[in-house]
Amino acid sequence: MKKLLSKLLSISLLSIFLLSVFLLILIITASCNVFAQEVIITKETSAESNLNDILEIKINILNGYQSPITLEISEKLPDNILLIDPQQVSETKYYNGITVNFLKWTLTINPGQVSTITYKIKPTQIGTYTLPQTTANDISTGNSFTSNTFSLNVKCLSNNICDVNENYLTCPLDCESGSNDGICDNMADSICDPDCESEPDCDNSFNSLYIILIVLGVIIFVIIITLILRKMHR
C-alpha cells in the first residue's frame, strides 16, 4: 500500500512539474510576441483640406523596447502632389514605367521614447488621396514594422465660378447640375445638361408632342360637347 501511495505521489509531482514547465513556456512565448510588436508607428494629418493647402504629415514612432533601436524609415509619396519640405525626394523607383517617389530617414530612438518625423506636401488635384503605410526596418535585427494608411479628401476652393479644373463631381459648390463642365450628370432636374448627348431634360420633342396632344384632345372634347348641345336644342 505504501509503495502504491509513493508511486502516486511521484506521478503527481511529475505532473505538477511538467505543467509548470508548460506554463512557463507559454508565458515566455507570449512575452516574446508582445515585445515583437513594441515598435508602434502612427501617421496623422488633416482628414480634409482645400486645393493649394499645404499639409503637414506627422509620423510618430514609439520604441517600446528596453534598449535603443536604429530604424531605416521609408515613406512612399502619393501621386499628384508637390513636395514642399523637404524639397527633394530621397529615392525614385520605376514600376512598369510608373514613377514612384520615396522619402527616407535613419534615426535612433531611445527606450520608451517617441520620435516624430514631419514632411509637407501640397496636393495638385481635387479628390481623395491615400497615404500608404510607412515602413521601418530595424538595422540590427532586420525586423520590419508598418504604420496605418491614411486617407484625406482635397476639396475645391469655392469661388462661385466653375473653373477649368472643376466639375460637378469634384466641386458641386461651384459647378451645379447642368453646368458646362465636361460631366454629364444625367439628372432629371428640368435642366438640360449640355454635356449629355441624350437626357430627359433635353428631349424637347417629347414635351412639345405631349402639349400638342393635350391641346388637340381639349379641342376635340369641346367640339363633341358643342355638337351634343346643338342636337339637344333641336
N, C-alpha and C positions, 0 to 999 in steps of 0.2 A: 504493500500500500504506500509506504514511504517512497519507494522508487517511482511509483506512478505519479505521486504528487510532485516529486522533484523533477520528473520529466515534463509535466505540465507547466511547472514554474519556469523551466528553462525555455520551453516553447513560447510562453507568454512574454518573457523578457526579450527573446529574439524578435518576436513580432513587434514589440514596442520599439526596439532599436531600429528595425527596418522601416517602420512607419515614421520615425523621427528623421531618418536619413532621407526618406522620400519627401517629407515636408520641407526639409532644409534645401533640397534640390529645387523644389517649386519656388521657394522664396528667392533663391539666388537667381533663377531664371526670370522671375517677374521683375526683380531689381534690374537685371541687365536690360530687359525690354524697356523699362521706364527710362533708364539713363540713355538708351539709344535714341530716345525721342526728345532729349532735353536741349536741343538747339531748335528754337522756335522762331520762324520768320513770318512777319506780318507786313502787308503792304496796304497803304492808305493814301487817299486823296479825295478831292471833292467828287461826289457822285454825279453832279450836274454842273455845267458851265456853258458860257456863251462862246460863239465863234470869236476867235482872236484873243480869248483869255489865255493867260499864262498859268499853267497848272504845275504845282509842286508835288512831286511824288516822293513819299517817305517809305523807306524800307527799314523796319525795326528788327534787329537780330538779338535774341536772348541766348546767352551762354549759361545753361543750367549745370554744366559740368563743374567739378571741383578743381579744375586746372585750366590754365589759359588754352585757347584754341585759335588756330590760324585758318582762316577761310578764304577761298577764292570765290568771289561773288560774280555772277553773270546775269545780266538783265537784257532780255530781248525787247527791242523797241517796237511799238506798233507802227503801221504804215500811216502815211498822210499826216505827218507831224513835222514841226521844226524843232530841232534840239536847241534850247536856249542856254542851259547851264548843266554840264559843260558844253562847249560849242562844237566839239568834235566827238565822234563815236570812237570807241576803243577798238572795235573789230567789225569787219564786214565779211559776211559769208554769202555764197550763192547756192540756192537750191532750185534746180531745174530752171535756171535763168532768172530766178526771182532774188532780188537783193534783200538781205536781212541784216540789220544793224544791231550791234550789241554795245552795252556799257559794261565795263569790268573793273572790279576793285579787289585788293588784297588787304585784309585787316586782321589784327589780333585782338581778341576780346577776352578780358579777364573773367574769372569765375563769378557767376551771379550778376554780371553786368549786361546792359543793353546798349548796343551801338546802333546809331541811326545814320543811314545814307540818304541823301536827298539829291534829286535832279529835277530840272524844269523843262517842260515841253509846251509847245503851242500847237493845238490841233488846227489843221488847214481845211477841214471839211466838216459839214454838219452830219450828225448821225451818232451811232453807238460805237465806242472804242472799247476793245478788250485788252487789258494789260496782262500778258502771260505770266506764268509763275516765275518768280525769282529763284535761281538755283545757287546753292552754296556748297562747295566741296571742301571737306576737311583735308588739308595738305598732309597731315601726319598719318591719318588712317584711311583716307580715300572715301569716307562716308559722305553721302550726298543728302542734302536737305532742300526742301522746296517750300515756297510760300503759297498763299492763296492767290487766285486770279482776281482781277478787279475789272468791273465794267463801269464805264462812265458815259453819260449822254451829253453830247455837244449840241446845243440849241442855237437857232439863228438869233441874231441881234435885231429885234423888231424895230423897224423904222417906218412902218405903214407903206412900204414900197416893195413890190415883188421884184427883187434884184435878179440878176442873170443867174447866179449860182443857187437860187432858191426856187422851191416849187411847193405845191400843195402838201406833199408828204413831209418835206424837211422843214417847212416854215409856214404852217397854216395860219399864223397870225398875220403874215403879210400877203400870202397868196391864197385867196379864198377859193372856194369851189367855183369852177368855171373860168378861172384865170387862164390867160395865155402864157402858160409856164412850162409847156412841153410834157405835161402829165394829164392823161385822160382819167378823171376821177369816176366817170360813168355813173354819176349820181342823179336820181330823179328829183331834182330840186327846182325845176322850172327855169334853170339857167342853162343855155346852150354852151357847152364847153367847146371852144374852137380847136382843142387838141384831139377831139374824138372824131373818128371817121363816121361813126353811127352812134347816136344816142337818142333815147326817147324825147329828151327835151329839145332836140334839134329837128325832130321829124315834124315840120310844119305842114306837110302834105296831109298827114293823118288828121291833124287838128282842123284844117280847112275843110276836108271832106266831111268830118263829123258835124261841123257847123252847118254846112250846106244841106246835109241830110235832115238836120233838125228843122231848118227853115222850110224845106220842101214839105216835111211832114206836117208842120203847122199850117202851111198854105192849103194843102190837100184837105186837112181836117176842117178848116174854115169853109172851103168850097162845099164839102159834103154837108156840113151843117146848114149852109145857106140854101142849098138845093132842097133839103128836107123841109125847111121852114116855108119855102115857096109852095111846095106841094100841099102842105098843111093849110095854107091860106086860100088855096083854090077850093 
